[in-house]
Amino acid sequence: MKRAWQFWKARRRWQKVALVLTALALVVGGALYAWLLVGLPPVDALEDGLALPSTRIYDRQGRLLYQIADPDTGVNEVIPLDQMSACVVQATLATEDVNFYRHPGVDVEGIARALWINLKGGEVVAGGSTITQQVARNLLLDPEQRAERSLQRKLREGILAIELTQHYSRDEILALYLNQTYYGNLAYGIEAAARAYFGKSAGELSLAECALLAGLPQAPSQYDPLSNPDAAKDRQRVVLDLMVRHDVIAQAQANQAFDEELQFASTSFPIEAPHFVAAVWTQLERDYPDQLYAGGLTVTTTLDLDWQRTAEEATRRHLDRLNDPPAGEPAHNAQNAALVSIDPATGQVLAMLGSPDYFNVRIDGAVNAALAPRQPGSALKPFTYAAAFDPAQPDPWTPATMVLDIGTPFVTRRLESYTPSNYGMVEHGPVLVREALASSYNIPAVIALDHIGLDSLVSLTTRLGITTLTDTSRFDLALTLGGGEVRLLELTAAYAALANGGYRVNPAMILEVRDRDGDVLYEWQPTVQTNPVIDPRVTFLITDILSDNAARIPSFGAGSVLNIGRPAAAKTGTTTDFRDNWTVGYTPNLVTGVWVGNADNTPMVDVSGISGAGPIWHEFMRRVLLGQPEIEFSVPEGVTQAEVCATSGLLPTPACPTTRRDWFIEGTVPTEEDNLYQTFVLDQRTGLLADDTTPPEAREERVYLVLPPEAHDWAIRQGIPQPPVGAQIVGGEQVPARLLSPDPYTVFRLSPQLPPDEQRIRFTVAVPTNAQSVIYLLDGDPLDTVDERPFSLWWTLQPGEHDLVAEVVLSDGSTVTTDPVHFQVGAWVPPDERPTSGIAE
């Protein structure tokens, strides 16, 4: 009994101990559970920790232009494992987790080996956490837990790693690691890292590049190859050695990879077409402000990257030629250029170059000259003539309208005299509009603008999408010569209307926008327009002129850069002091505008539109259109051809020596016969007009070119024979009497270096052919009477403000009086203190 009692007591004691131990185990287990498992995130919350995909901007063929980096989350682009270079996976596994495909998520052997390697090397060269643990830490733990360096965090991390291996395949976990790991420089994931450091896709990385990137995740800032290249190189050596140690590569491969000279991207975030991307970015910020950074948009643009690179190459090549010319030629100081190319049928921007080097601070390369307002020179002239050709005008012009290209005074809105001049100060006399526009004569363009009125030109350009010319109070007749400012993008789009039959073109840069789930947020659709801004017949006439090589020979020669070997229309422009020059031209399916100048507005040296922008336009158009079929400009209904006298543009007569065929809008074909070439009968004995006493054998018919009175002086300077005295000029009686000089509101300056009586000006007047004398009146008082043609008078300058009037006495005794001309004679002002203005071409 005693033994039984003792046994029972011992059993009771052990039961109590077991109970206490059980209770203790429960307490400890509960504490461990609470310590390790309470609050542990579920593995299906993995996606909550993923780095948001970056907004990616592509060209029209799907080639990446740029990834927009969120300043807080960086750049990220997820790609499948099979799109990564094999050495990416090999280098990563050898460095981070050689037993990745064998352990259950936690690698005890790997931890021990890493500890030994680190102790032996005296530094951290191999990580102790498996790839699965790192995925768990980075994607499941919050930032505070992630930053802890404690046993608890390590154990919780291991538990999550084991769970991950039960829910995801090894390849899925590895893909998560490679797509989400931070590689420095705001690059999340191997694809973003490959582009940030090497400007290429992860599938294009070499062994040397893979080894360098695989070494970054442990300490991205410490091993940053852009800021600490020596440390990065040492780390690359460690990775290559680990790959050799684990029999991934041979030692010879490692040595070769280590010796390879790495070519890093020029910027941390490689970018194509930076000015275009910036313009697209601005549009995305306006339309998708919430999703741009937080959602990850996929944006397909209109840009053709091949064409963009062609624009860059052509621009840089020609600017180099201008600034480093052959020996003996001066450098032209042309540092900047811009190019825009648009499909005139759709408005899609196919190329946009804002400067030759976006990252060159010296030339203000970040300034987008394609969007900056600049003076266009003569590039606005086609729209002036388009308004003049409008058949809705009371007196529409035609390509065969004759204009006198001689010095012509105009009065500005500020009541100042304005006399435009041509490039090179050359006057061409009577010219048809076809030659005047094709050869870019200035004086006829101002006459055309004076004919249609400033408001007509501004209205037209505004309806075509040019937004910088709407305030007409700022401009005057010099506007047609470039006296305002336009943007290259808007000007090129306006020219697109000339190419497409008169329809306004709204430049488009985005074809499609998708959200992170692939849903379409925006898709470009063509704009349906039923009413053209410009009459299609007018656009045809302008196009026919701008593509007429013969008509531009007087200014540009037969083999100019405006010829590209296929039907193309083009116009140049050059501003005063060579600060800006332009070439804008088009085929039926492509319009391209080019600007050359300096962003700081310093003048170039002797660079015109034909020598500056022209060669860039020529090379770009030829290269991008190479292999495409040549397309002729179509002839619209409602135009017809007719033969005219090549000088007057009127119907030819037997006296007209040269005729030409030209295009006309139906209803505008001239109905009058030419009256510039007139036949007179001379007396061979005297050279005067034949009269009743002239015998038949002494009579001779001779044709003279009889120009309007304002061209009389020009004709004499050109050596053009003048009709004999007393000749009755056809239509001469209808010539209105008007003062030709001085120009209205001219200010003359007395020079202290000349005797007063040698400082004179000439008064001239246009009169009907039956005029007998002219009486000049100055400030209301008779000055002198002139009885002989050309009825001119020299007058000695007298200080003050003056009004001049001419009273013309006709053969029947009647008189006609001209409108008064106001002018001023003032004191001498040094040339460098006088205001300057004017447009070169």
C-alpha positions in Angstrom: 0.0 0.0 0.0 2.8 2.3 0.8 4.3 1.8 -2.7 1.0 2.4 -4.3 0.6 5.6 -2.2 4.0 6.8 -3.2 3.4 6.0 -6.9 0.1 7.9 -6.7 1.8 10.9 -5.1 4.6 10.8 -7.7 2.0 10.6 -10.5 0.1 13.5 -9.1 3.3 15.5 -8.9 4.2 14.8 -12.6 0.7 15.6 -13.6 1.0 19.0 -11.9 4.4 19.5 -13.6 2.9 18.5 -16.9 0.0 20.8 -16.3 2.3 23.6 -15.5 4.5 22.9 -18.5 1.4 22.6 -20.7 0.2 25.9 -19.4 3.6 27.4 -19.8 3.8 26.0 -23.3 0.4 27.4 -24.1 1.4 30.8 -22.8 4.7 30.7 -24.6 3.0 29.4 -27.8 0.4 32.1 -27.5 3.0 34.7 -27.0 5.0 33.3 -30.0 1.9 33.3 -32.1 1.1 36.8 -31.1 4.7 37.8 -31.6 5.1 36.1 -35.0 1.7 35.6 -36.6 -0.7 38.2 -35.3 -0.9 41.0 -37.9 1.0 39.0 -40.4 -0.3 40.1 -43.8 -1.9 37.5 -46.1 0.1 36.5 -49.1 -2.9 37.4 -51.3 -2.2 41.0 -50.4 0.9 40.8 -52.5 -0.3 43.2 -55.2 -0.9 45.9 -52.7 2.8 46.3 -52.4 3.7 46.3 -56.0 5.3 49.4 -57.5 2.8 51.1 -59.7 3.7 50.9 -63.4 5.0 54.1 -64.8 3.3 55.9 -67.6 5.0 54.9 -70.8 5.0 56.9 -74.0 5.5 55.0 -77.3 5.9 56.0 -80.9 3.4 54.9 -83.5 5.2 51.6 -84.0 5.2 50.8 -80.3 8.9 51.8 -79.6 9.4 53.4 -76.2 10.1 57.1 -76.1 10.0 57.7 -72.4 8.8 56.5 -69.0 7.4 59.2 -66.8 8.9 58.8 -63.4 6.8 59.5 -60.3 9.2 61.5 -58.0 7.9 59.3 -55.1 7.7 55.8 -56.6 10.2 56.0 -59.5 10.0 54.2 -62.8 8.6 50.8 -63.2 7.8 48.5 -66.1 6.8 44.9 -65.7 8.0 42.4 -68.3 7.8 38.6 -68.4 10.7 36.5 -67.3 11.2 35.1 -70.8 11.8 38.7 -72.1 14.8 39.2 -69.8 18.3 38.3 -70.9 19.3 34.9 -69.5 22.3 36.4 -67.7 20.0 38.6 -65.7 18.5 35.5 -64.0 21.8 33.7 -63.7 23.6 36.7 -62.2 20.7 37.4 -59.8 20.5 33.8 -58.6 24.2 33.4 -58.1 24.4 36.6 -56.1 21.2 36.5 -54.1 19.9 32.9 -53.9 21.8 30.1 -55.5 19.4 27.4 -54.0 16.3 29.4 -55.0 14.7 26.5 -57.0 15.5 23.9 -54.2 14.6 25.5 -50.9 11.0 26.0 -49.5 11.4 29.8 -49.2 14.0 29.8 -46.4 17.5 28.5 -47.1 19.4 27.5 -43.9 22.4 26.4 -45.9 22.4 29.7 -47.8 22.2 31.7 -44.6 25.2 29.8 -43.2 27.2 30.2 -46.4 26.4 33.9 -46.6 27.5 34.4 -43.0 30.8 32.6 -43.7 31.5 34.6 -46.9 30.7 37.9 -45.3 32.9 37.1 -42.2 35.7 35.9 -44.4 35.5 38.9 -46.7 35.1 41.5 -44.0 32.1 43.0 -45.9 28.7 42.1 -47.1 29.2 40.5 -50.4 26.3 38.0 -50.4 22.9 38.3 -48.9 21.5 36.0 -46.3 17.8 36.4 -47.3 16.4 34.3 -50.0 14.8 35.9 -53.0 11.5 34.7 -51.7 12.2 36.4 -48.3 13.1 39.6 -50.1 9.9 39.5 -52.1 7.9 39.0 -48.9 9.8 41.8 -47.1 9.4 44.3 -49.9 5.9 43.5 -51.0 4.1 42.3 -47.9 5.6 44.2 -44.9 4.9 47.8 -44.3 7.8 50.3 -44.5 8.3 50.5 -40.7 8.5 46.7 -40.4 10.8 46.6 -43.5 13.2 48.9 -41.8 13.5 46.9 -38.6 16.6 44.8 -38.1 15.2 42.3 -35.6 14.8 38.6 -35.1 11.0 39.0 -35.1 11.1 40.6 -38.6 13.4 37.9 -39.9 11.2 35.1 -38.6 8.0 36.8 -39.9 9.7 37.3 -43.2 10.6 33.6 -43.3 7.1 32.5 -42.5 5.7 34.6 -45.3 8.4 33.3 -47.7 7.3 29.7 -47.0 3.7 30.7 -47.6 4.6 32.4 -50.8 6.2 29.2 -52.2 2.9 27.4 -51.5 0.9 29.9 -53.4 3.2 30.9 -56.3 5.6 29.1 -58.6 9.3 29.7 -58.4 9.2 31.5 -61.8 6.4 33.8 -60.6 8.3 34.7 -57.4 11.5 35.3 -59.4 9.6 37.5 -61.9 8.1 39.5 -59.0 11.6 40.0 -57.6 13.2 41.1 -60.8 10.2 43.4 -61.7 9.9 45.0 -58.3 13.4 45.3 -56.8 14.9 48.8 -56.5 18.1 49.3 -58.6 18.7 52.9 -57.8 18.1 56.1 -59.7 14.4 55.8 -59.2 14.4 52.6 -61.3 12.2 49.8 -60.0 12.5 46.5 -61.8 15.2 45.2 -64.2 13.5 46.7 -67.3 13.6 50.2 -65.8 17.1 49.7 -64.6 18.3 48.5 -68.0 16.9 51.6 -69.6 18.1 54.0 -66.8 21.7 52.8 -66.9 22.2 51.5 -70.4 19.4 52.9 -72.5 18.2 49.5 -73.6 15.7 46.7 -72.8 16.5 44.0 -70.2 16.4 41.5 -73.0 19.3 43.2 -74.7 21.7 43.2 -71.7 25.2 41.7 -72.1 26.8 39.5 -69.4 28.9 42.5 -68.2 25.7 44.7 -67.9 23.8 41.9 -66.1 26.5 41.4 -63.6 26.6 45.1 -62.8 22.9 45.4 -62.4 22.6 42.2 -60.3 25.0 43.7 -57.8 23.0 46.9 -57.2 20.0 45.8 -55.1 21.9 45.3 -51.8 23.2 48.9 -51.8 21.9 50.9 -54.9 23.4 54.2 -53.8 26.7 52.7 -52.7 27.2 50.8 -56.0 25.7 53.5 -58.3 27.8 53.3 -61.5 26.9 56.8 -62.5 28.1 58.4 -59.2 30.5 55.8 -57.9 31.9 53.9 -60.8 34.9 52.3 -58.9 32.6 50.8 -56.3 30.2 49.6 -59.0 33.1 47.9 -60.9 34.3 46.2 -57.7 30.8 44.9 -57.1 30.5 43.7 -60.7 33.7 41.6 -60.0 32.1 40.1 -57.0 29.0 39.1 -58.9 31.1 37.5 -61.7 33.2 35.6 -59.2 30.0 34.2 -57.6 28.8 33.1 -61.1 32.0 31.3 -61.6 31.9 29.7 -58.1 28.5 28.3 -58.8 29.5 27.0 -62.2 27.2 29.4 -64.1 30.0 30.8 -66.3 33.6 30.0 -66.9 36.4 32.1 -65.6 37.4 33.3 -69.0 33.8 34.6 -69.6 34.0 36.4 -66.3 37.3 38.0 -67.2 36.1 39.1 -70.6 32.9 40.6 -69.1 34.9 42.4 -66.5 37.2 43.9 -69.1 34.2 45.0 -71.3 33.9 48.8 -71.4 30.4 49.7 -70.4 28.5 52.3 -72.4 26.1 54.1 -70.0 23.0 56.0 -71.1 23.6 59.8 -71.5 21.0 60.5 -68.9 19.5 58.6 -66.0 16.3 58.4 -67.9 16.9 57.8 -71.6 14.5 59.7 -73.7 13.7 59.9 -77.4 12.2 63.0 -79.0 12.4 64.9 -75.7 10.6 68.1 -76.9 7.8 66.0 -78.4 7.5 63.9 -75.2 7.3 67.1 -73.1 4.5 68.3 -75.3 2.6 65.0 -74.9 3.4 65.0 -71.1 1.7 68.4 -70.8 -1.4 67.2 -72.6 -1.5 64.1 -70.3 -1.2 66.3 -67.2 -4.2 68.3 -68.4 -6.4 65.3 -69.4 -5.4 62.6 -66.9 -3.9 64.3 -63.8 -4.9 61.5 -61.4 -3.8 58.5 -63.6 -0.6 60.0 -65.0 1.5 59.1 -62.0 -0.8 56.9 -59.9 -2.2 54.6 -62.5 0.4 53.9 -65.1 -0.9 54.9 -68.6 0.2 53.4 -71.9 0.3 56.2 -74.4 0.8 55.5 -78.2 1.7 58.7 -80.0 1.7 59.8 -83.6 5.5 60.2 -83.8 7.6 58.0 -86.1 10.8 57.4 -84.3 12.7 56.7 -87.5 11.6 60.0 -89.0 12.5 61.7 -85.7 16.0 60.4 -85.9 16.2 61.4 -89.5 15.3 65.0 -88.5 17.9 64.9 -85.8 20.7 63.7 -88.1 19.8 66.1 -90.9 19.7 69.0 -88.5 23.0 68.3 -86.7 24.8 67.6 -90.0 23.7 70.8 -91.6 24.3 73.0 -88.5 27.8 71.5 -88.3 28.4 72.5 -91.9 27.2 76.0 -91.2 29.3 76.5 -88.2 32.4 74.7 -89.5 32.4 75.8 -93.1 35.2 75.1 -95.7 38.4 77.1 -95.4 37.9 80.7 -96.3 34.2 80.9 -95.4 33.1 82.6 -92.2 31.3 80.6 -89.5 27.6 81.4 -89.7 26.7 81.2 -85.9 23.6 79.0 -86.5 23.3 77.0 -83.3 19.7 76.0 -83.2 17.0 74.5 -85.4 13.6 73.0 -85.2 11.5 70.8 -87.4 7.9 69.7 -87.5 6.4 67.2 -89.9 2.7 66.6 -90.2 0.4 64.4 -92.2 -1.9 67.0 -93.9 -4.8 64.6 -94.2 -4.9 63.7 -90.5 -3.0 66.4 -88.6 -0.8 63.7 -87.0 2.6 65.0 -86.0 5.1 62.5 -87.4 8.3 64.3 -86.2 8.9 67.2 -83.8 12.4 68.4 -83.2 12.7 71.4 -80.8 16.5 71.8 -80.9 19.5 69.7 -82.1 20.4 68.8 -78.5 17.9 68.9 -75.7 20.6 68.6 -73.0 22.9 71.3 -74.3 22.6 74.3 -72.0 24.9 76.4 -74.0 22.4 76.6 -76.9 19.3 76.6 -74.6 18.6 73.2 -76.0 15.7 72.5 -73.7 13.7 75.4 -75.3 11.3 73.9 -77.8 11.7 76.1 -80.8 8.9 74.3 -82.5 6.5 75.9 -80.0 8.3 79.2 -79.4 7.0 82.3 -81.3 9.5 83.6 -83.9 9.2 86.0 -86.8 8.5 84.0 -89.9 9.9 86.3 -92.6 8.3 85.7 -96.0 6.7 82.4 -94.9 3.4 84.2 -94.4 3.2 85.4 -98.0 1.3 82.4 -99.4 -1.6 83.2 -97.1 -1.6 86.9 -98.2 -1.9 85.8 -101.8 -4.5 83.1 -100.9 -6.7 85.9 -99.4 -6.1 87.9 -102.6 -7.1 85.0 -104.8 -10.4 84.4 -102.9 -13.1 84.6 -105.6 -15.4 86.1 -102.9 -13.2 89.2 -102.9 -14.6 92.2 -104.9 -11.5 92.2 -107.1 -9.8 88.8 -106.9 -6.3 88.5 -108.1 -4.9 85.6 -110.1 -1.5 84.1 -110.7 -1.3 86.3 -113.8 -2.1 89.5 -112.0 0.6 92.1 -112.9 2.2 93.9 -109.9 4.8 96.6 -110.2 7.8 95.5 -108.2 9.3 98.9 -107.7 9.7 101.1 -104.6 6.2 101.9 -103.4 5.4 104.0 -100.4 2.6 103.1 -98.0 1.2 104.9 -94.9 1.1 102.9 -91.7 -1.6 103.0 -89.1 0.7 105.3 -87.1 0.8 107.7 -90.0 4.4 106.9 -90.9 5.9 106.3 -94.3 6.7 102.7 -95.1 8.5 101.7 -98.3 9.3 98.0 -98.4 12.4 96.7 -100.2 13.3 93.4 -101.7 16.0 91.1 -100.6 19.2 92.5 -102.0 17.5 95.9 -102.7 16.7 94.7 -106.3 13.5 95.9 -108.1 12.1 93.8 -110.9 9.5 96.1 -112.5 6.3 94.6 -113.8 6.0 91.0 -112.6 3.1 88.5 -112.5 2.0 87.2 -109.1 3.3 83.8 -110.0 6.9 85.0 -110.1 6.4 87.5 -107.3 5.3 84.7 -104.8 7.6 81.9 -106.1 10.6 84.2 -106.0 9.5 85.8 -102.8 9.5 89.4 -103.8 8.6 91.7 -100.9 7.1 94.7 -102.6 4.4 92.8 -104.4 3.5 91.0 -101.2 2.9 94.3 -99.4 0.9 95.6 -102.3 -1.2 92.4 -102.1 -1.8 92.9 -98.3 -2.7 96.6 -98.9 -5.2 95.3 -101.6 -6.9 92.8 -99.3 -6.5 94.6 -96.0 -4.7 93.5 -92.8 -7.9 92.1 -91.2 -8.4 89.7 -94.1 -4.9 88.1 -93.6 -5.3 87.9 -89.8 -8.8 86.4 -90.2 -7.5 83.7 -92.5 -4.4 82.8 -90.5 -6.5 82.6 -87.3 -9.0 80.3 -88.9 -6.1 78.1 -90.0 -5.0 77.8 -86.4 -2.3 80.4 -86.0 -2.9 81.9 -82.5 -0.3 84.6 -82.3 -1.6 87.1 -84.8 -5.0 87.8 -83.5 -4.3 91.3 -82.1 -4.4 93.3 -85.3 -3.5 96.5 -83.4 0.1 95.3 -83.1 0.6 94.8 -86.8 0.8 96.7 -90.0 1.6 96.0 -93.7 5.0 94.5 -92.7 3.0 91.5 -91.3 3.1 89.7 -94.7 6.9 90.0 -94.6 7.1 88.5 -91.1 6.4 91.5 -88.9 4.6 89.3 -86.4 5.5 86.1 -84.6 4.3 82.5 -85.2 5.0 79.1 -83.9 6.5 76.5 -86.2 4.0 73.9 -85.3 1.0 76.2 -86.1 2.6 77.5 -89.2 3.3 74.0 -90.5 -0.3 73.0 -89.7 -1.5 76.1 -91.7 0.6 75.0 -94.7 -1.1 71.6 -94.3 -4.3 73.3 -95.3 -2.7 74.3 -98.6 -1.8 70.6 -99.1 -5.1 69.1 -98.3 -7.5 71.3 -100.3 -8.1 74.1 -97.7 -9.2 72.2 -94.6 -7.9 73.3 -91.2 -5.5 70.9 -89.6 -5.4 70.5 -85.8 -2.1 68.9 -84.9 -2.5 65.6 -83.1 0.2 63.9 -81.0 -1.6 61.1 -79.3 -3.2 58.1 -81.0 -4.3 56.1 -78.0 -4.3 56.1 -74.2 -4.8 53.0 -72.1 -5.0 52.5 -68.3 -3.0 50.0 -66.4 -5.7 47.3 -67.0 -5.5 47.9 -70.8 -8.8 49.7 -71.1 -8.9 52.4 -73.7 -9.3 55.9 -72.3 -8.8 57.7 -75.5 -8.5 56.8 -79.2 -7.8 59.3 -82.0 -10.6 59.8 -84.5 -10.3 61.8 -87.7 -12.1 65.1 -87.7 -14.9 65.3 -90.3 -14.9 68.8 -91.9 -17.3 69.8 -94.6 -16.4 73.5 -95.1 -12.8 74.3 -96.1 -11.2 77.4 -94.7 -9.6 78.2 -98.0 -11.4 77.6 -101.4 -9.8 74.4 -102.8 -9.3 76.2 -106.1 -7.3 78.8 -104.3 -5.1 76.2 -102.5 -4.4 74.7 -105.9 -3.3 78.0 -107.4 -1.0 78.6 -104.4 0.4 75.1 -104.6 1.0 75.3 -108.3 3.0 78.5 -107.8 5.0 77.2 -104.9 5.9 74.1 -106.8 6.8 76.0 -110.0 10.6 75.7 -110.3 10.7 78.0 -113.3 8.9 80.8 -111.5 11.4 80.8 -108.6 14.5 80.7 -110.8 15.0 84.5 -110.6 15.6 84.3 -106.9 16.8 80.8 -106.2 18.2 79.4 -109.4 17.3 76.2 -111.3 18.9 73.7 -108.9 17.8 75.0 -105.5 17.2 72.8 -102.4 13.5 73.4 -102.9 13.6 70.7 -105.5 13.4 67.2 -104.0 12.9 65.1 -107.1 9.1 64.8 -106.8 6.2 67.2 -106.9 6.6 69.5 -103.9 5.6 73.0 -103.0 7.9 75.1 -100.7 8.4 78.6 -99.4 11.3 80.2 -97.5 11.5 83.0 -95.1 14.3 85.2 -93.7 14.1 88.0 -91.1 16.1 91.1 -90.6 19.7 90.6 -89.5 19.4 86.9 -90.2 17.8 86.2 -86.8 15.4 83.6 -88.1 15.1 81.6 -91.3 12.5 79.1 -92.4 11.5 76.6 -95.1 8.0 75.2 -95.1 7.0 72.9 -97.9 4.8 69.9 -98.7 3.8 67.1 -101.0 0.2 65.9 -101.2 0.8 63.6 -98.3 3.4 65.3 -96.1 4.1 68.9 -94.9 7.3 69.8 -93.1 8.5 73.1 -91.6 12.0 73.9 -90.5 13.3 76.9 -88.5 17.0 77.8 -88.1 18.3 80.5 -85.7 19.5 81.0 -82.2 17.4 80.6 -79.1 18.8 83.7 -77.6 17.9 85.7 -80.7 21.4 86.6 -81.6 21.8 87.1 -85.4 23.3 84.5 -87.7 25.9 85.4 -90.2 24.6 85.6 -93.8 22.2 82.7 -93.5 18.9 82.8 -95.5 16.0 80.4 -95.6 17.4 78.8 -98.7 20.8 78.2 -97.2 19.9 77.6 -93.5 16.6 75.8 -93.2 16.3 74.8 -96.8 19.0 72.0 -96.8 17.5 70.4 -93.7 14.0 70.4 -95.2 15.4 69.0 -98.4 17.3 66.1 -96.8 14.5 65.2 -94.4 11.8 65.2 -97.2 13.9 63.1 -99.5 14.9 60.6 -96.9 11.5 59.9 -95.3 9.7 59.8 -98.7 12.3 57.5 -100.3 10.6 54.5 -101.8 7.1 56.1 -101.6 5.3 56.6 -104.9 5.3 60.1 -106.3 2.0 61.8 -106.0 0.9 64.7 -108.2 -1.1 67.5 -106.8 -4.7 67.0 -108.0 -6.5 69.7 -110.1 -9.9 70.6 -108.6 -13.0 71.3 -110.5 -13.6 75.0 -111.3 -10.1 75.9 -112.6 -9.1 76.4 -116.1 -6.0 77.4 -118.2 -5.7 80.4 -120.5 -2.9 82.1 -122.4 -1.9 85.5 -121.3 0.8 88.1 -122.2 3.8 87.2 -119.9 4.3 90.8 -118.9 0.9 92.2 -118.2 -1.1 89.0 -117.5 -3.8 90.2 -119.9 -4.9 88.6 -123.1 -2.1 88.6 -125.7 -2.0 90.9 -128.7 0.2 90.7 -131.8 2.5 93.2 -130.1 3.1 91.0 -127.0 6.5 89.3 -127.5 6.1 86.5 -125.0 3.0 84.6 -123.8 2.4 81.9 -121.2 -0.4 79.7 -120.1 -1.6 80.0 -116.5 -4.3 78.7 -114.2 -7.4 80.6 -113.3 -10.4 80.1 -111.2 -13.4 80.0 -113.6 -14.7 83.5 -114.0 -11.4 85.2 -113.3 -9.8 84.8 -116.8 -8.8 88.2 -118.0 -11.1 89.8 -120.6 -9.0 92.8 -121.5 -6.2 92.8 -124.0 -2.6 93.7 -123.1 -1.9 97.4 -123.3 1.7 97.5 -122.0 3.1 96.6 -125.4 2.0 99.4 -127.8 2.8 100.0 -131.4 3.7 103.5 -132.7 4.5 104.7 -136.2 7.8 106.6 -136.2 9.5 108.9 -138.8 12.8 107.2 -139.5 14.4 110.5 -140.4 13.7 112.2 -137.1 12.9 109.4 -134.7 9.8 111.2 -133.7 6.2 110.2 -134.3 5.2 110.1 -137.9 2.8 112.8 -139.1 1.1 113.7 -142.3 4.4 114.9 -143.8 6.2 111.6 -143.2 6.4 109.7 -146.6 5.5 106.0 -146.6 9.1 104.8 -147.1 10.1 106.7 -143.9 7.4 105.2 -141.7 8.4 102.5 -139.3 6.2 100.6 -136.8 7.9 100.0 -133.5 6.6 98.3 -130.3 7.3 100.0 -127.0 6.8 98.7 -123.4 4.7 101.4 -121.9 4.6 101.1 -118.1 2.5 103.1 -115.7 3.9 106.5 -114.6 5.2 105.2 -111.3 7.5 102.8 -113.2 8.9 105.5 -115.4 12.1 106.1 -113.5 12.6 102.4 -113.1 12.2 101.8 -116.8 14.8 104.5 -117.6 17.3 103.0 -115.2 16.8 99.7 -116.9 17.5 101.2 -120.3 13.9 100.4 -121.6 13.2 102.6 -124.6 10.5 105.2 -123.9 7.7 106.1 -126.4 8.4 109.2 -128.5 7.3 112.6 -127.3 3.7 113.2 -128.0 2.7 109.5 -128.3 -0.9 108.8 -127.3 -0.7 106.1 -124.7 -3.6 103.6 -124.8 -5.5 104.2 -121.6 -3.2 107.0 -120.6 -6.1 109.5 -120.2 -7.5 107.4 -117.4 -4.3 107.5 -115.3 -5.2 109.3 -112.1 -3.1 112.3 -111.1 -1.1 111.5 -108.0 2.1 112.5 -106.4 4.8 109.8 -106.7 7.5 111.5 -104.5 8.1 112.4 -101.8 6.7 109.4 -99.9 3.9 110.3 -97.5 5.0 111.1 -93.9 8.7 110.8 -94.8 11.0 112.5 -92.4 14.0 114.1 -94.1 17.1 115.1 -92.1 19.3 118.1 -92.8 23.0 117.2 -92.7 25.4 119.7 -91.0 28.2 118.4 -93.4 26.6 119.6 -96.6 25.8 123.1 -97.9 22.1 123.9 -97.4 21.5 124.5 -101.1 22.8 121.1 -102.0 20.3 119.3 -99.9 17.3 118.8 -102.2 14.6 116.3 -102.9 12.7 115.6 -106.2 8.9 116.1 -106.5 7.4 113.8 -109.2 3.8 113.2 -110.2 1.8 110.7 -112.3 -0.4 112.5 -114.8 -2.8 111.6 -117.6 -1.3 111.6 -121.2 -3.2 114.8 -122.0 -1.5 116.8 -119.3 0.0 120.1 -120.4 1.6 121.4 -117.2 1.8 120.9 -113.4 1.7 123.5 -110.7 3.2 122.4 -107.4 1.8 124.0 -104.2 3.6 123.8 -100.9 1.7 124.5 -97.7 -1.0 126.1 -99.8 1.3 128.5 -101.7 2.3 128.1 -105.4 5.9 126.9 -105.6 6.5 126.5 -109.3 5.0 125.5 -112.6 6.5 122.8 -114.8 5.6 122.7 -118.5 7.8 119.8 -119.7 7.5 116.1 -119.1 8.1 114.3 -116.8 6.9 117.3 -114.8 9.4 116.8 -112.0 10.8 119.6 -109.7 13.8 119.7 -107.4 13.2 121.5 -104.1 15.7 122.6 -101.5 14.9 121.3 -98.1 13.4 123.7 -95.6 12.9 122.7 -91.9 9.4 122.1 -90.8 6.3 120.1 -91.6 5.0 120.4 -95.1 2.0 119.5 -97.3 2.6 119.2 -101.0 -0.2 119.3 -103.7 0.1 119.1 -107.5 -2.4 120.8 -109.8 -2.4 119.2 -113.3 -3.6 121.3 -116.2 -5.0 119.2 -119.0 -5.1 120.0 -122.8 -8.7 121.1 -122.7 -7.9 123.7 -120.0 -9.4 121.7 -117.1 -7.4 120.9 -114.0 -7.2 117.9 -111.6 -5.6 118.1 -108.2 -3.7 115.4 -106.4 -4.3 114.3 -102.8 -1.9 116.1 -100.5 1.3 114.4 -99.3 2.5 115.3 -95.8 6.3 115.2 -95.1 8.7 116.6 -92.6 12.2 118.1 -92.7 14.0 117.9 -89.4 17.5 118.1 -87.7 20.2 115.6 -88.2 20.0 112.3 -86.2 23.0 110.0 -86.1 22.3 106.7 -87.9 22.9 104.6 -84.8 20.2 106.5 -83.0 17.5 106.0 -85.7 14.9 103.3 -85.3 15.3 100.4 -87.7 12.8 98.0 -89.1 12.2 95.8 -92.1 12.2 92.2 -93.2 15.0 90.6 -95.3 13.0 88.1 -97.3 
